[in-house]
C-alpha cells in the first residue's frame, strides 16, 4: 500500500512538473489565464487530512477541498465527465490589519528587574481552529500563570507571560518584543515556550547554552518523577534559528527553551491542517504540561544564581566542514504584506 501511495504521489508531482511550473507559479498562471478560482488538496500524509497554508493566487480565491471530494472530482475529470462545482466563499481579504501581543505580569519582590517568562503564540492558521497550534500552548501558559498567581503571588523575580501575535508569519510578535524590550531580554533568567502540539513535554534542549545542564537540571530535579520521568534532555544542544518564538530570544543570546511535546502525529494530523480542532486536545497532557511549567517557572524565580549565557562551541557540520554559527537576530515584519 505504501509503495502504491508513494508511486501515486510521484506521478502527481510529475504531472505538475510537466507544466514546467511549480505549485506557486502554476496557481499564478491559472489566475492569469482567467480561472475563477483554484481548487487544491494538499495532503498531509494522514487519513483525510490536508495542510492549509497561504494562497498562491493574488486576486482569485484558492479553495481547499477535502481529500475524498478532491479524489472524486479528479476521477470524474479524468473520465471526461466534466464536473461543475459551485463554491460559496464568505472570506474577505481585509488588507493589512493590526496584530498584537498579549502580556501579563506578576511583579517580582526581591529582583523585580529580572524576568522569568512563559511563552506561546496566540495566532493560528485558519484550516481548523488552531487547537494544537497553538491554543494548547496558550492554555498551558494561562493555567501555569493561574497556579503561580494563586500559590506564589510574591515571586522573587518578575514573571511575565507572552502570548505572541503573528508567529505564523515569521515570529513577528516575539521578534518585535525582543527589539523593543532590551531591558527585559537582557535580564531574562529563563523563558519557556510550548508550541508543538497537545502532547506531554518529552524533550528539553539546552539550546547551545553551555551551563543550561546545570540550572535546568537543578530545576527539573524538583519536578515529580511522574512528570519528569519521560523527559529527555540534551545539553548543551544547539540553538534553534526558528520554529517558534523562543528562537527570537535565543538569537540574542537570552536563555530561552522549548518545552517540546511528544508528537501524537502532530506533523501529519493537526499542524496547519483542517483537523486542528478542539476534539484533538488531550487535556491530561495539557494539565501535565501546566504543572511542569509552573514548577520550572517557580524554580527559575527562586534560584539564587542568575543563569549563565555562556555559549557552547558549536559543532562542525560534517557536510560543509564549517563550524555552525549562532543564529542571527532577525527583524520583525511590522508592515505586513
Ligand atoms: Zn505554532
Boltz pocket constraint, residues with backbone or C-beta under 6 A from the ligand:
constraints:
  - pocket:
      binder: B
      contacts: [[A, 121], [A, 123], [A, 132], [A, 133], [A, 134], [A, 167], [A, 195], [A, 243], [A, 244]]
      max_distance: 6.0
